[in-house]
C-alpha cells in the first residue's frame, strides 16, 4: 500500500484482513539494572536507566549507524500501542504529540 499523508497519523499494520493480528510499537519504559538486594552496594548504587521499547531501540540503532533514518520495528505483542505514520517519510515519532481528532479508522488497503 502506498499512502500519501499531510500530517502525523496514528495506526497499526496487519497481515490479515480480519485484524485478528496487528502490529504497533512497544511503549518506552525505563529498565533499571541494580545490584541484587543481598549485595550491600545496592543501597547507594544508582544506575543510569536504560530505555526499552520500539522508539528507544530505533534511536539506539540509528545513533550507532546500524540503521538509516528510514528503518524501524514493530511489535505484535498484546500490549503494543498505535505507531505514528509520518508525512516526513521517517518512522520517528513527533517531537510533541499532535492534537488528535475523533478516532476514526480508515482501511488504506490490504
PDB file as gemmi writes it, atoms N, CA and C in Angstrom:
CRYST1    1.000    1.000    1.000  90.00  90.00  90.00 P 1                      
ATOM      1  N   UNK A   1       0.849  -1.180   0.000  1.00  0.00           N  
ATOM      2  CA  UNK A   1       0.000   0.000   0.000  1.00  0.00           C  
ATOM      3  C   UNK A   1       0.888   1.235   0.000  1.00  0.00           C  
ATOM      4  N   UNK A   2       0.560   2.181  -0.794  1.00  0.00           N  
ATOM      5  CA  UNK A   2       1.255   3.453  -0.846  1.00  0.00           C  
ATOM      6  C   UNK A   2       0.266   4.528  -0.391  1.00  0.00           C  
ATOM      7  N   UNK A   3       0.586   5.217   0.690  1.00  0.00           N  
ATOM      8  CA  UNK A   3      -0.314   6.208   1.263  1.00  0.00           C  
ATOM      9  C   UNK A   3       0.398   7.552   1.326  1.00  0.00           C  
ATOM     10  N   UNK A   4      -0.253   8.595   0.864  1.00  0.00           N  
ATOM     11  CA  UNK A   4       0.280   9.956   0.993  1.00  0.00           C  
ATOM     12  C   UNK A   4      -0.359  10.616   2.201  1.00  0.00           C  
ATOM     13  N   UNK A   5       0.454  11.328   2.978  1.00  0.00           N  
ATOM     14  CA  UNK A   5      -0.044  11.971   4.192  1.00  0.00           C  
ATOM     15  C   UNK A   5       0.395  13.423   4.217  1.00  0.00           C  
ATOM     16  N   UNK A   6      -0.371  14.238   4.938  1.00  0.00           N  
ATOM     17  CA  UNK A   6      -0.016  15.642   5.093  1.00  0.00           C  
ATOM     18  C   UNK A   6       0.266  15.983   6.555  1.00  0.00           C  
ATOM     19  N   UNK A   7       0.141  15.002   7.450  1.00  0.00           N  
ATOM     20  CA  UNK A   7       0.382  15.226   8.874  1.00  0.00           C  
ATOM     21  C   UNK A   7       0.676  13.877   9.528  1.00  0.00           C  
ATOM     22  N   UNK A   8       1.094  13.907  10.797  1.00  0.00           N  
ATOM     23  CA  UNK A   8       1.276  12.674  11.547  1.00  0.00           C  
ATOM     24  C   UNK A   8      -0.080  12.006  11.761  1.00  0.00           C  
ATOM     25  N   UNK A   9      -0.114  10.687  11.641  1.00  0.00           N  
ATOM     26  CA  UNK A   9      -1.326   9.919  11.901  1.00  0.00           C  
ATOM     27  C   UNK A   9      -0.948   8.670  12.674  1.00  0.00           C  
ATOM     28  N   UNK A  10      -1.851   8.215  13.543  1.00  0.00           N  
ATOM     29  CA  UNK A  10      -1.604   7.004  14.314  1.00  0.00           C  
ATOM     30  C   UNK A  10      -2.330   5.836  13.673  1.00  0.00           C  
ATOM     31  N   UNK A  11      -1.747   4.646  13.831  1.00  0.00           N  
ATOM     32  CA  UNK A  11      -2.404   3.469  13.276  1.00  0.00           C  
ATOM     33  C   UNK A  11      -1.617   2.212  13.576  1.00  0.00           C  
ATOM     34  N   UNK A  12      -2.013   1.146  12.947  1.00  0.00           N  
ATOM     35  CA  UNK A  12      -1.357  -0.154  13.090  1.00  0.00           C  
ATOM     36  C   UNK A  12      -1.245  -0.810  11.731  1.00  0.00           C  
ATOM     37  N   UNK A  13      -0.432  -1.838  11.679  1.00  0.00           N  
ATOM     38  CA  UNK A  13      -0.279  -2.646  10.478  1.00  0.00           C  
ATOM     39  C   UNK A  13      -0.874  -4.019  10.753  1.00  0.00           C  
ATOM     40  N   UNK A  14      -1.425  -4.661   9.739  1.00  0.00           N  
ATOM     41  CA  UNK A  14      -1.956  -6.004   9.913  1.00  0.00           C  
ATOM     42  C   UNK A  14      -1.669  -6.851   8.679  1.00  0.00           C  
ATOM     43  N   UNK A  15      -1.346  -8.125   8.886  1.00  0.00           N  
ATOM     44  CA  UNK A  15      -1.137  -9.020   7.743  1.00  0.00           C  
ATOM     45  C   UNK A  15      -2.409  -9.772   7.349  1.00  0.00           C  
ATOM     46  N   UNK A  16      -3.495  -9.578   8.113  1.00  0.00           N  
ATOM     47  CA  UNK A  16      -4.727 -10.317   7.842  1.00  0.00           C  
ATOM     48  C   UNK A  16      -5.912  -9.364   7.732  1.00  0.00           C  
ATOM     49  N   UNK A  17      -6.837  -9.711   6.890  1.00  0.00           N  
ATOM     50  CA  UNK A  17      -7.953  -8.822   6.610  1.00  0.00           C  
ATOM     51  C   UNK A  17      -8.898  -8.640   7.793  1.00  0.00           C  
ATOM     52  N   UNK A  18      -8.998  -9.628   8.682  1.00  0.00           N  
ATOM     53  CA  UNK A  18      -9.937  -9.511   9.802  1.00  0.00           C  
ATOM     54  C   UNK A  18      -9.331  -8.848  11.050  1.00  0.00           C  
ATOM     55  N   UNK A  19      -8.139  -8.354  10.987  1.00  0.00           N  
ATOM     56  CA  UNK A  19      -7.453  -7.662  12.075  1.00  0.00           C  
ATOM     57  C   UNK A  19      -7.260  -8.538  13.314  1.00  0.00           C  
ATOM     58  N   UNK A  20      -7.256  -9.866  13.140  1.00  0.00           N  
ATOM     59  CA  UNK A  20      -7.044 -10.752  14.283  1.00  0.00           C  
ATOM     60  C   UNK A  20      -5.612 -10.637  14.808  1.00  0.00           C  
ATOM     61  N   UNK A  21      -4.726 -10.101  14.016  1.00  0.00           N  
ATOM     62  CA  UNK A  21      -3.343  -9.833  14.434  1.00  0.00           C  
ATOM     63  C   UNK A  21      -2.969  -8.467  13.887  1.00  0.00           C  
ATOM     64  N   UNK A  22      -2.449  -7.590  14.759  1.00  0.00           N  
ATOM     65  CA  UNK A  22      -1.999  -6.286  14.288  1.00  0.00           C  
ATOM     66  C   UNK A  22      -0.675  -5.941  14.954  1.00  0.00           C  
ATOM     67  N   UNK A  23       0.046  -5.019  14.345  1.00  0.00           N  
ATOM     68  CA  UNK A  23       1.369  -4.632  14.823  1.00  0.00           C  
ATOM     69  C   UNK A  23       1.414  -3.150  15.129  1.00  0.00           C  
ATOM     70  N   UNK A  24       2.037  -2.831  16.257  1.00  0.00           N  
ATOM     71  CA  UNK A  24       2.218  -1.450  16.687  1.00  0.00           C  
ATOM     72  C   UNK A  24       3.607  -1.316  17.288  1.00  0.00           C  
ATOM     73  N   UNK A  25       3.749  -0.484  18.323  1.00  0.00           N  
ATOM     74  CA  UNK A  25       5.051  -0.298  18.955  1.00  0.00           C  
ATOM     75  C   UNK A  25       4.993  -0.656  20.435  1.00  0.00           C  
ATOM     76  N   UNK A  26       6.128  -1.098  20.952  1.00  0.00           N  
ATOM     77  CA  UNK A  26       6.275  -1.301  22.391  1.00  0.00           C  
ATOM     78  C   UNK A  26       6.415   0.068  23.031  1.00  0.00           C  
ATOM     79  N   UNK A  27       5.678   0.346  24.101  1.00  0.00           N  
ATOM     80  CA  UNK A  27       5.843   1.645  24.767  1.00  0.00           C  
ATOM     81  C   UNK A  27       7.242   1.778  25.371  1.00  0.00           C  
ATOM     82  N   UNK A  28       7.734   2.998  25.451  1.00  0.00           N  
ATOM     83  CA  UNK A  28       9.042   3.258  26.043  1.00  0.00           C  
ATOM     84  C   UNK A  28       8.947   3.145  27.555  1.00  0.00           C  
ATOM     85  N   UNK A  29       9.902   2.471  28.148  1.00  0.00           N  
ATOM     86  CA  UNK A  29       9.945   2.370  29.606  1.00  0.00           C  
ATOM     87  C   UNK A  29      11.399   2.291  30.042  1.00  0.00           C  
ATOM     88  N   UNK A  30      11.645   2.688  31.290  1.00  0.00           N  
ATOM     89  CA  UNK A  30      12.995   2.638  31.840  1.00  0.00           C  
ATOM     90  C   UNK A  30      13.262   1.257  32.414  1.00  0.00           C  
ATOM     91  N   UNK A  31      14.439   0.741  32.130  1.00  0.00           N  
ATOM     92  CA  UNK A  31      14.889  -0.502  32.739  1.00  0.00           C  
ATOM     93  C   UNK A  31      16.035  -0.151  33.668  1.00  0.00           C  
ATOM     94  N   UNK A  32      15.916  -0.481  34.920  1.00  0.00           N  
ATOM     95  CA  UNK A  32      16.972  -0.207  35.892  1.00  0.00           C  
ATOM     96  C   UNK A  32      17.637  -1.522  36.283  1.00  0.00           C  
ATOM     97  N   UNK A  33      18.911  -1.608  36.066  1.00  0.00           N  
ATOM     98  CA  UNK A  33      19.657  -2.804  36.430  1.00  0.00           C  
ATOM     99  C   UNK A  33      20.485  -2.469  37.667  1.00  0.00           C  
ATOM    100  N   UNK A  34      20.081  -2.954  38.792  1.00  0.00           N  
ATOM    101  CA  UNK A  34      20.730  -2.653  40.047  1.00  0.00           C  
ATOM    102  C   UNK A  34      21.419  -3.906  40.586  1.00  0.00           C  
ATOM    103  N   UNK A  35      22.188  -3.721  41.645  1.00  0.00           N  
ATOM    104  CA  UNK A  35      22.766  -4.869  42.337  1.00  0.00           C  
ATOM    105  C   UNK A  35      21.645  -5.636  43.031  1.00  0.00           C  
ATOM    106  N   UNK A  36      21.804  -6.943  43.213  1.00  0.00           N  
ATOM    107  CA  UNK A  36      20.795  -7.685  43.982  1.00  0.00           C  
ATOM    108  C   UNK A  36      20.751  -7.166  45.424  1.00  0.00           C  
ATOM    109  N   UNK A  37      19.617  -7.303  46.073  1.00  0.00           N  
ATOM    110  CA  UNK A  37      19.443  -6.740  47.412  1.00  0.00           C  
ATOM    111  C   UNK A  37      20.346  -7.382  48.460  1.00  0.00           C  
ATOM    112  N   UNK A  38      20.871  -8.581  48.204  1.00  0.00           N  
ATOM    113  CA  UNK A  38      21.788  -9.182  49.183  1.00  0.00           C  
ATOM    114  C   UNK A  38      23.175  -8.540  49.125  1.00  0.00           C  
ATOM    115  N   UNK A  39      23.454  -7.759  48.096  1.00  0.00           N  
ATOM    116  CA  UNK A  39      24.733  -7.064  47.972  1.00  0.00           C  
ATOM    117  C   UNK A  39      24.590  -5.695  48.637  1.00  0.00           C  
ATOM    118  N   UNK A  40      25.378  -5.379  49.674  1.00  0.00           N  
ATOM    119  CA  UNK A  40      25.206  -4.107  50.388  1.00  0.00           C  
ATOM    120  C   UNK A  40      25.398  -2.871  49.501  1.00  0.00           C  
ATOM    121  N   UNK A  41      26.073  -3.011  48.374  1.00  0.00           N  
ATOM    122  CA  UNK A  41      26.272  -1.862  47.481  1.00  0.00           C  
ATOM    123  C   UNK A  41      24.969  -1.395  46.842  1.00  0.00           C  
ATOM    124  N   UNK A  42      23.925  -2.219  46.881  1.00  0.00           N  
ATOM    125  CA  UNK A  42      22.660  -1.825  46.241  1.00  0.00           C  
ATOM    126  C   UNK A  42      22.026  -0.606  46.928  1.00  0.00           C  
ATOM    127  N   UNK A  43      22.421  -0.323  48.168  1.00  0.00           N  
ATOM    128  CA  UNK A  43      21.845   0.797  48.917  1.00  0.00           C  
ATOM    129  C   UNK A  43      22.178   2.158  48.299  1.00  0.00           C  
ATOM    130  N   UNK A  44      23.364   2.308  47.740  1.00  0.00           N  
ATOM    131  CA  UNK A  44      23.733   3.610  47.176  1.00  0.00           C  
ATOM    132  C   UNK A  44      24.280   3.503  45.752  1.00  0.00           C  
ATOM    133  N   UNK A  45      23.841   2.502  45.033  1.00  0.00           N  
ATOM    134  CA  UNK A  45      24.199   2.373  43.617  1.00  0.00           C  
ATOM    135  C   UNK A  45      23.014   2.844  42.789  1.00  0.00           C  
ATOM    136  N   UNK A  46      23.194   3.904  42.042  1.00  0.00           N  
ATOM    137  CA  UNK A  46      22.119   4.474  41.218  1.00  0.00           C  
ATOM    138  C   UNK A  46      22.484   4.351  39.744  1.00  0.00           C  
ATOM    139  N   UNK A  47      22.014   3.290  39.111  1.00  0.00           N  
ATOM    140  CA  UNK A  47      22.380   3.091  37.703  1.00  0.00           C  
ATOM    141  C   UNK A  47      21.683   4.081  36.782  1.00  0.00           C  
ATOM    142  N   UNK A  48      22.325   4.360  35.688  1.00  0.00           N  
ATOM    143  CA  UNK A  48      21.733   5.172  34.628  1.00  0.00           C  
ATOM    144  C   UNK A  48      20.627   4.327  33.992  1.00  0.00           C  
ATOM    145  N   UNK A  49      19.400   4.823  33.895  1.00  0.00           N  
ATOM    146  CA  UNK A  49      18.335   3.989  33.318  1.00  0.00           C  
ATOM    147  C   UNK A  49      18.564   3.728  31.836  1.00  0.00           C  
ATOM    148  N   UNK A  50      18.263   2.529  31.417  1.00  0.00           N  
ATOM    149  CA  UNK A  50      18.338   2.141  30.015  1.00  0.00           C  
ATOM    150  C   UNK A  50      16.908   2.139  29.490  1.00  0.00           C  
ATOM    151  N   UNK A  51      16.685   2.787  28.350  1.00  0.00           N  
ATOM    152  CA  UNK A  51      15.339   2.826  27.793  1.00  0.00           C  
ATOM    153  C   UNK A  51      15.088   1.599  26.937  1.00  0.00           C  
ATOM    154  N   UNK A  52      13.898   1.072  27.053  1.00  0.00           N  
ATOM    155  CA  UNK A  52      13.467  -0.075  26.271  1.00  0.00           C  
ATOM    156  C   UNK A  52      12.214   0.324  25.504  1.00  0.00           C  
ATOM    157  N   UNK A  53      11.963  -0.322  24.404  1.00  0.00           N  
ATOM    158  CA  UNK A  53      10.766  -0.046  23.606  1.00  0.00           C  
ATOM    159  C   UNK A  53      11.144   0.146  22.151  1.00  0.00           C  
ATOM    160  N   UNK A  54      10.155   0.202  21.283  1.00  0.00           N  
ATOM    161  CA  UNK A  54      10.411   0.310  19.837  1.00  0.00           C  
ATOM    162  C   UNK A  54      11.158   1.584  19.467  1.00  0.00           C  
ATOM    163  N   UNK A  55      10.707   2.746  19.975  1.00  0.00           N  
ATOM    164  CA  UNK A  55      11.352   4.012  19.632  1.00  0.00           C  
ATOM    165  C   UNK A  55      12.758   4.096  20.217  1.00  0.00           C  
ATOM    166  N   UNK A  56      12.938   3.620  21.453  1.00  0.00           N  
ATOM    167  CA  UNK A  56      14.272   3.620  22.067  1.00  0.00           C  
ATOM    168  C   UNK A  56      15.222   2.715  21.280  1.00  0.00           C  
ATOM    169  N   UNK A  57      14.740   1.570  20.837  1.00  0.00           N  
ATOM    170  CA  UNK A  57      15.564   0.651  20.048  1.00  0.00           C  
ATOM    171  C   UNK A  57      15.923   1.260  18.697  1.00  0.00           C  
ATOM    172  N   UNK A  58      14.951   1.936  18.065  1.00  0.00           N  
ATOM    173  CA  UNK A  58      15.206   2.580  16.774  1.00  0.00           C  
ATOM    174  C   UNK A  58      16.289   3.645  16.913  1.00  0.00           C  
ATOM    175  N   UNK A  59      16.177   4.476  17.965  1.00  0.00           N  
ATOM    176  CA  UNK A  59      17.182   5.522  18.188  1.00  0.00           C  
ATOM    177  C   UNK A  59      18.550   4.929  18.463  1.00  0.00           C  
ATOM    178  N   UNK A  60      18.612   3.859  19.241  1.00  0.00           N  
ATOM    179  CA  UNK A  60      19.882   3.205  19.567  1.00  0.00           C  
ATOM    180  C   UNK A  60      20.558   2.712  18.295  1.00  0.00           C  
ATOM    181  N   UNK A  61      19.807   2.057  17.419  1.00  0.00           N  
ATOM    182  CA  UNK A  61      20.362   1.547  16.157  1.00  0.00           C  
ATOM    183  C   UNK A  61      20.802   2.701  15.256  1.00  0.00           C  
ATOM    184  N   UNK A  62      20.028   3.773  15.217  1.00  0.00           N  
ATOM    185  CA  UNK A  62      20.344   4.935  14.388  1.00  0.00           C  
ATOM    186  C   UNK A  62      21.610   5.631  14.883  1.00  0.00           C  
ATOM    187  N   UNK A  63      21.726   5.844  16.205  1.00  0.00           N  
ATOM    188  CA  UNK A  63      22.895   6.517  16.778  1.00  0.00           C  
ATOM    189  C   UNK A  63      24.193   5.758  16.528  1.00  0.00           C  
ATOM    190  N   UNK A  64      24.120   4.460  16.388  1.00  0.00           N  
ATOM    191  CA  UNK A  64      25.309   3.631  16.169  1.00  0.00           C  
ATOM    192  C   UNK A  64      25.567   3.342  14.694  1.00  0.00           C  
ATOM    193  N   UNK A  65      24.784   3.951  13.822  1.00  0.00           N  
ATOM    194  CA  UNK A  65      24.978   3.790  12.389  1.00  0.00           C  
ATOM    195  C   UNK A  65      24.585   2.421  11.863  1.00  0.00           C  
ATOM    196  N   UNK A  66      23.769   1.695  12.604  1.00  0.00           N  
ATOM    197  CA  UNK A  66      23.370   0.354  12.186  1.00  0.00           C  
ATOM    198  C   UNK A  66      22.101   0.377  11.328  1.00  0.00           C  
ATOM    199  N   UNK A  67      21.326   1.438  11.438  1.00  0.00           N  
ATOM    200  CA  UNK A  67      20.131   1.622  10.624  1.00  0.00           C  
ATOM    201  C   UNK A  67      20.138   3.014  10.030  1.00  0.00           C  
ATOM    202  N   UNK A  68      19.398   3.184   8.934  1.00  0.00           N  
ATOM    203  CA  UNK A  68      19.185   4.521   8.386  1.00  0.00           C  
ATOM    204  C   UNK A  68      17.970   5.126   9.090  1.00  0.00           C  
ATOM    205  N   UNK A  69      17.708   6.389   8.841  1.00  0.00           N  
ATOM    206  CA  UNK A  69      16.564   7.052   9.481  1.00  0.00           C  
ATOM    207  C   UNK A  69      15.227   6.498   8.991  1.00  0.00           C  
ATOM    208  N   UNK A  70      15.251   5.664   7.964  1.00  0.00           N  
ATOM    209  CA  UNK A  70      14.012   5.123   7.396  1.00  0.00           C  
ATOM    210  C   UNK A  70      13.664   3.734   7.926  1.00  0.00           C  
ATOM    211  N   UNK A  71      14.453   3.190   8.854  1.00  0.00           N  
ATOM    212  CA  UNK A  71      14.200   1.845   9.371  1.00  0.00           C  
ATOM    213  C   UNK A  71      13.651   1.891  10.794  1.00  0.00           C  
ATOM    214  N   UNK A  72      12.824   0.930  11.120  1.00  0.00           N  
ATOM    215  CA  UNK A  72      12.255   0.826  12.456  1.00  0.00           C  
ATOM    216  C   UNK A  72      11.769  -0.594  12.677  1.00  0.00           C  
ATOM    217  N   UNK A  73      11.045  -0.811  13.778  1.00  0.00           N  
ATOM    218  CA  UNK A  73      10.495  -2.120  14.051  1.00  0.00           C  
ATOM    219  C   UNK A  73       9.115  -1.977  14.657  1.00  0.00           C  
ATOM    220  N   UNK A  74       8.336  -3.031  14.532  1.00  0.00           N  
ATOM    221  CA  UNK A  74       7.004  -3.054  15.127  1.00  0.00           C  
ATOM    222  C   UNK A  74       6.888  -4.288  16.002  1.00  0.00           C  
ATOM    223  N   UNK A  75       5.822  -4.348  16.753  1.00  0.00           N  
ATOM    224  CA  UNK A  75       5.608  -5.460  17.677  1.00  0.00           C  
ATOM    225  C   UNK A  75       4.171  -5.956  17.572  1.00  0.00           C  
ATOM    226  N   UNK A  76       4.031  -7.248  17.652  1.00  0.00           N  
ATOM    227  CA  UNK A  76       2.711  -7.855  17.666  1.00  0.00           C  
ATOM    228  C   UNK A  76       2.256  -8.212  19.069  1.00  0.00           C  
ATOM    229  N   UNK A  77       2.973  -7.727  20.092  1.00  0.00           N  
ATOM    230  CA  UNK A  77       2.608  -8.032  21.486  1.00  0.00           C  
ATOM    231  C   UNK A  77       1.221  -7.478  21.788  1.00  0.00           C  
ATOM    232  N   UNK A  78       0.517  -8.137  22.686  1.00  0.00           N  
ATOM    233  CA  UNK A  78      -0.847  -7.713  23.019  1.00  0.00           C  
ATOM    234  C   UNK A  78      -0.916  -6.324  23.634  1.00  0.00           C  
ATOM    235  N   UNK A  79       0.190  -5.845  24.214  1.00  0.00           N  
ATOM    236  CA  UNK A  79       0.197  -4.514  24.821  1.00  0.00           C  
ATOM    237  C   UNK A  79       0.787  -3.450  23.900  1.00  0.00           C  
ATOM    238  N   UNK A  80       1.047  -3.807  22.644  1.00  0.00           N  
ATOM    239  CA  UNK A  80       1.603  -2.834  21.693  1.00  0.00           C  
ATOM    240  C   UNK A  80       0.612  -1.693  21.485  1.00  0.00           C  
ATOM    241  N   UNK A  81       1.159  -0.508  21.259  1.00  0.00           N  
ATOM    242  CA  UNK A  81       0.346   0.692  21.055  1.00  0.00           C  
ATOM    243  C   UNK A  81       0.389   1.104  19.593  1.00  0.00           C  
ATOM    244  N   UNK A  82      -0.508   2.011  19.212  1.00  0.00           N  
ATOM    245  CA  UNK A  82      -0.505   2.523  17.838  1.00  0.00           C  
ATOM    246  C   UNK A  82       0.842   3.143  17.518  1.00  0.00           C  
ATOM    247  N   UNK A  83       1.266   3.003  16.283  1.00  0.00           N  
ATOM    248  CA  UNK A  83       2.507   3.644  15.861  1.00  0.00           C  
ATOM    249  C   UNK A  83       2.167   4.897  15.078  1.00  0.00           C  
ATOM    250  N   UNK A  84       3.155   5.763  14.939  1.00  0.00           N  
ATOM    251  CA  UNK A  84       2.965   7.008  14.205  1.00  0.00           C  
ATOM    252  C   UNK A  84       3.376   6.809  12.759  1.00  0.00           C  
ATOM    253  N   UNK A  85       2.531   7.220  11.845  1.00  0.00           N  
ATOM    254  CA  UNK A  85       2.877   7.287  10.428  1.00  0.00           C  
ATOM    255  C   UNK A  85       3.152   8.755  10.146  1.00  0.00           C  
ATOM    256  N   UNK A  86       4.233   9.011   9.430  1.00  0.00           N  
ATOM    257  CA  UNK A  86       4.687  10.390   9.281  1.00  0.00           C  
ATOM    258  C   UNK A  86       4.630  10.874   7.839  1.00  0.00           C  
ATOM    259  N   UNK A  87       4.242  12.112   7.680  1.00  0.00           N  
ATOM    260  CA  UNK A  87       4.278  12.782   6.382  1.00  0.00           C  
ATOM    261  C   UNK A  87       5.715  13.123   5.984  1.00  0.00           C  
ATOM    262  N   UNK A  88       6.665  12.942   6.923  1.00  0.00           N  
ATOM    263  CA  UNK A  88       8.081  13.228   6.659  1.00  0.00           C  
ATOM    264  C   UNK A  88       8.813  11.996   6.113  1.00  0.00           C  
ATOM    265  N   UNK A  89       8.080  10.899   5.934  1.00  0.00           N  
ATOM    266  CA  UNK A  89       8.623   9.641   5.388  1.00  0.00           C  
ATOM    267  C   UNK A  89       9.725   9.043   6.257  1.00  0.00           C  
ATOM    268  N   UNK A  90       9.628   9.205   7.574  1.00  0.00           N  
ATOM    269  CA  UNK A  90      10.539   8.566   8.518  1.00  0.00           C  
ATOM    270  C   UNK A  90       9.698   7.927   9.616  1.00  0.00           C  
ATOM    271  N   UNK A  91      10.239   6.934  10.306  1.00  0.00           N  
ATOM    272  CA  UNK A  91       9.485   6.301  11.393  1.00  0.00           C  
ATOM    273  C   UNK A  91       9.588   7.042  12.727  1.00  0.00           C  
ATOM    274  N   UNK A  92      10.299   8.157  12.769  1.00  0.00           N  
ATOM    275  CA  UNK A  92      10.464   8.897  14.024  1.00  0.00           C  
ATOM    276  C   UNK A  92       9.119   9.412  14.529  1.00  0.00           C  
ATOM    277  N   UNK A  93       8.957   9.333  15.845  1.00  0.00           N  
ATOM    278  CA  UNK A  93       7.740   9.850  16.464  1.00  0.00           C  
ATOM    279  C   UNK A  93       7.785  11.373  16.456  1.00  0.00           C  
ATOM    280  N   UNK A  94       6.636  12.035  16.514  1.00  0.00           N  
ATOM    281  CA  UNK A  94       6.653  13.501  16.569  1.00  0.00           C  
ATOM    282  C   UNK A  94       7.315  13.972  17.860  1.00  0.00           C  
ATOM    283  N   UNK A  95       7.993  15.130  17.789  1.00  0.00           N  
ATOM    284  CA  UNK A  95       8.671  15.655  18.977  1.00  0.00           C  
ATOM    285  C   UNK A  95       7.679  16.048  20.058  1.00  0.00           C  
ATOM    286  N   UNK A  96       6.536  16.539  19.669  1.00  0.00           N  
ATOM    287  CA  UNK A  96       5.454  16.787  20.627  1.00  0.00           C  
ATOM    288  C   UNK A  96       4.207  16.138  20.043  1.00  0.00           C  
ATOM    289  N   UNK A  97       3.374  15.610  20.899  1.00  0.00           N  
ATOM    290  CA  UNK A  97       2.208  14.869  20.425  1.00  0.00           C  
ATOM    291  C   UNK A  97       1.188  15.813  19.801  1.00  0.00           C  
ATOM    292  N   UNK A  98       0.862  15.612  18.529  1.00  0.00           N  
ATOM    293  CA  UNK A  98      -0.147  16.458  17.892  1.00  0.00           C  
ATOM    294  C   UNK A  98      -1.516  16.235  18.522  1.00  0.00           C  
ATOM    295  N   UNK A  99      -2.349  17.248  18.455  1.00  0.00           N  
ATOM    296  CA  UNK A  99      -3.713  17.066  18.950  1.00  0.00           C  
ATOM    297  C   UNK A  99      -4.433  16.120  18.002  1.00  0.00           C  
ATOM    298  N   UNK A 100      -5.229  15.258  18.587  1.00  0.00           N  
ATOM    299  CA  UNK A 100      -5.925  14.274  17.778  1.00  0.00           C  
ATOM    300  C   UNK A 100      -7.407  14.578  17.741  1.00  0.00           C  
ATOM    301  N   UNK A 101      -7.987  14.343  16.607  1.00  0.00           N  
ATOM    302  CA  UNK A 101      -9.428  14.487  16.462  1.00  0.00           C  
ATOM    303  C   UNK A 101     -10.092  13.193  16.888  1.00  0.00           C  
ATOM    304  N   UNK A 102     -11.334  13.018  16.505  1.00  0.00           N  
ATOM    305  CA  UNK A 102     -12.031  11.787  16.850  1.00  0.00           C  
ATOM    306  C   UNK A 102     -11.332  10.579  16.232  1.00  0.00           C  
ATOM    307  N   UNK A 103     -11.367   9.468  16.938  1.00  0.00           N  
ATOM    308  CA  UNK A 103     -10.698   8.253  16.480  1.00  0.00           C  
ATOM    309  C   UNK A 103     -11.560   7.551  15.437  1.00  0.00           C  
ATOM    310  N   UNK A 104     -11.210   7.735  14.179  1.00  0.00           N  
ATOM    311  CA  UNK A 104     -11.915   7.054  13.105  1.00  0.00           C  
ATOM    312  C   UNK A 104     -10.915   6.239  12.318  1.00  0.00           C  
ATOM    313  N   UNK A 105     -11.219   4.975  12.126  1.00  0.00           N  
ATOM    314  CA  UNK A 105     -10.330   4.086  11.394  1.00  0.00           C  
ATOM    315  C   UNK A 105     -10.691   4.072   9.918  1.00  0.00           C  
ATOM    316  N   UNK A 106      -9.665   4.061   9.117  1.00  0.00           N  
ATOM    317  CA  UNK A 106      -9.855   4.004   7.684  1.00  0.00           C  
ATOM    318  C   UNK A 106      -8.864   2.980   7.139  1.00  0.00           C  
ATOM    319  N   UNK A 107      -9.380   1.993   6.435  1.00  0.00           N  
ATOM    320  CA  UNK A 107      -8.511   0.975   5.852  1.00  0.00           C  
ATOM    321  C   UNK A 107      -7.933   1.543   4.552  1.00  0.00           C  
ATOM    322  N   UNK A 108      -6.603   1.531   4.437  1.00  0.00           N  
ATOM    323  CA  UNK A 108      -5.944   2.067   3.249  1.00  0.00           C  
ATOM    324  C   UNK A 108      -5.564   0.990   2.268  1.00  0.00           C  
ATOM    325  N   UNK A 109      -5.931  -0.229   2.517  1.00  0.00           N  
ATOM    326  CA  UNK A 109      -5.644  -1.305   1.577  1.00  0.00           C  
ATOM    327  C   UNK A 109      -5.274  -2.569   2.305  1.00  0.00           C  
ATOM    328  N   UNK A 110      -5.355  -3.635   1.583  1.00  0.00           N  
ATOM    329  CA  UNK A 110      -4.963  -4.916   2.160  1.00  0.00           C  
ATOM    330  C   UNK A 110      -4.342  -5.773   1.094  1.00  0.00           C  
TER     331      UNK A 110                                                      
END                                                                             
